[in-house]
Amino acid sequence: MPVNDLTVRGLRAKVPQAGADWAGDGQVAGRAGSVAAMTALEQPVAARWRVEQNDCVRFLASLPDGSVDVITTDPAYSGMNQHMSFGHGRIVGRYGDADNASWFTEFRDDPATFLAFLRECHRALADGGHIYVMFDSFSLLSLGHLMREVFAVKNLIVWDKVNLGMGHYFRRRHETIVFATKGHRRLSRRDLPDVWQVKRIHRAVYPTQKPVALFSHMLAGSAEPGMTVCDPFVGSGSSAVAALKAGCGVVAADVDPRAVQLASDRCIAVAAGLPDPGERPATVHSRP
Ligand SMILES: C[S@@+](CC[C@H](N)C(=O)[O-])C[C@H]1O[C@@H](n2cnc3c(N)ncnc32)[C@H](O)[C@@H]1O
């Protein structure tokens, strides 16, 4: 299996490149004890994960038709940042500096590229598959409507971050998540509201890192143990951690090697039953 050998924050791990298969995951999880020696089929479901460095559309195109059950994703939209000034870099450092390590590559989110992305999501999803796509307030209005061209949109969910954030007029306290399906499969629960109170993360280890609890809410009525969860913009790996904790397999990608490293380290730990190194439990508060 091809691997990248990367060093980030003093940690070293073998990180899979595009095209690595399930069987390689044991090698990636080289520090995860007995999991490392198993083939893909022998691994417990929760240990089946793959995070690769790749562009979202190329990554999705590499997945077989109908091979994933749930997509939970938080794309790197560029629209909001192109249309608004963040002031003095209090959110993510000096936005726009080419060498600003506090930021990450943005997805070119013009409608044509976003539609191509959604169509690949649709192809990779199994019939009855569920998809959750996060949108900031700008991208919700500029791109959110395109979800209807590809999927059956079912709900607009509000993530209430509880504490106030930045904002030029009203200060931002929420983000939105569009929930849609490919074909028809109901949620497995009838008690889930469409407003989720989950405190934002303080002292995040990655720019725009989201709480694992947010992705756990997405999976609560959509995933069963043994299903495969996909995130083409995995960032720090919070979605992957939520999926592993739900007993699901994970296929994920990010263009940024720092993200791939971090997400891989978190998967290695969680699949081995160790605490998630990316999130201190005390920093997150969640109320569905
Ligand atoms: C909003 S962040 C995701 C944060 C993640 N949900 C978390 O909790 O850490 C978006 C991610 O998309 C990645 N990205 C940007 N352009 C991409 C592309 N074309 N393909 C795949 N990933 C991309 C960025 O590197 C960044 O890590």
The ligand as an SDF file (V2000), in Angstrom:
LIG
                    3D

 27 29  0  0  0  0  0  0  0  0999 V2000
  -14.4800   23.3210    7.2440 C   0  0  0  0  0  0  0  0  0  0  0  0
  -13.0770   22.2900    7.1940 S   0  0  0  0  0  0  0  0  0  0  0  0
  -13.6570   20.7640    7.8730 C   0  0  0  0  0  0  0  0  0  0  0  0
  -13.5440   20.7610    9.3540 C   0  0  0  0  0  0  0  0  0  0  0  0
  -13.9780   19.4400    9.9560 C   0  0  0  0  0  0  0  0  0  0  0  0
  -15.4160   19.2470    9.8740 N   0  0  0  0  0  0  0  0  0  0  0  0
  -13.5310   19.3340   11.4040 C   0  0  0  0  0  0  0  0  0  0  0  0
  -14.3810   19.1700   12.2920 O   0  0  0  0  0  0  0  0  0  0  0  0
  -12.3210   19.4220   11.6430 O   0  0  0  0  0  0  0  0  0  0  0  0
  -12.9830   21.9350    5.4840 C   0  0  0  0  0  0  0  0  0  0  0  0
  -11.7990   21.0610    5.0810 C   0  0  0  0  0  0  0  0  0  0  0  0
  -11.8680   20.8990    3.6530 O   0  0  0  0  0  0  0  0  0  0  0  0
  -10.5300   20.7590    3.1660 C   0  0  0  0  0  0  0  0  0  0  0  0
  -10.5660   21.0210    1.7190 N   0  0  0  0  0  0  0  0  0  0  0  0
  -10.4910   22.1980    1.0520 C   0  0  0  0  0  0  0  0  0  0  0  0
  -10.5930   22.0090   -0.2760 N   0  0  0  0  0  0  0  0  0  0  0  0
  -10.7560   20.6800   -0.4560 C   0  0  0  0  0  0  0  0  0  0  0  0
  -10.9450   19.8640   -1.5940 C   0  0  0  0  0  0  0  0  0  0  0  0
  -10.9780   20.3740   -2.8200 N   0  0  0  0  0  0  0  0  0  0  0  0
  -11.0800   18.5310   -1.4060 N   0  0  0  0  0  0  0  0  0  0  0  0
  -11.0310   17.9920   -0.1550 C   0  0  0  0  0  0  0  0  0  0  0  0
  -10.8430   18.7130    0.9610 N   0  0  0  0  0  0  0  0  0  0  0  0
  -10.7290   20.0440    0.8200 C   0  0  0  0  0  0  0  0  0  0  0  0
   -9.7310   21.7350    3.9970 C   0  0  0  0  0  0  0  0  0  0  0  0
   -8.3760   21.3620    4.0190 O   0  0  0  0  0  0  0  0  0  0  0  0
  -10.4120   21.6080    5.3660 C   0  0  0  0  0  0  0  0  0  0  0  0
   -9.7300   20.7010    6.1800 O   0  0  0  0  0  0  0  0  0  0  0  0
  1  2  1  0
  2  3  1  0
  2 10  1  0
  3  4  1  0
  4  5  1  0
  5  6  1  0
  5  7  1  0
  7  8  2  0
  7  9  1  0
 10 11  1  0
 11 12  1  0
 11 26  1  0
 12 13  1  0
 13 14  1  0
 13 24  1  0
 14 15  1  0
 14 23  1  0
 15 16  2  0
 16 17  1  0
 17 18  1  0
 17 23  2  0
 18 19  1  0
 18 20  2  0
 20 21  1  0
 21 22  2  0
 22 23  1  0
 24 25  1  0
 24 26  1  0
 26 27  1  0
M  CHG  2   2   1   9  -1
M  END
$$$$
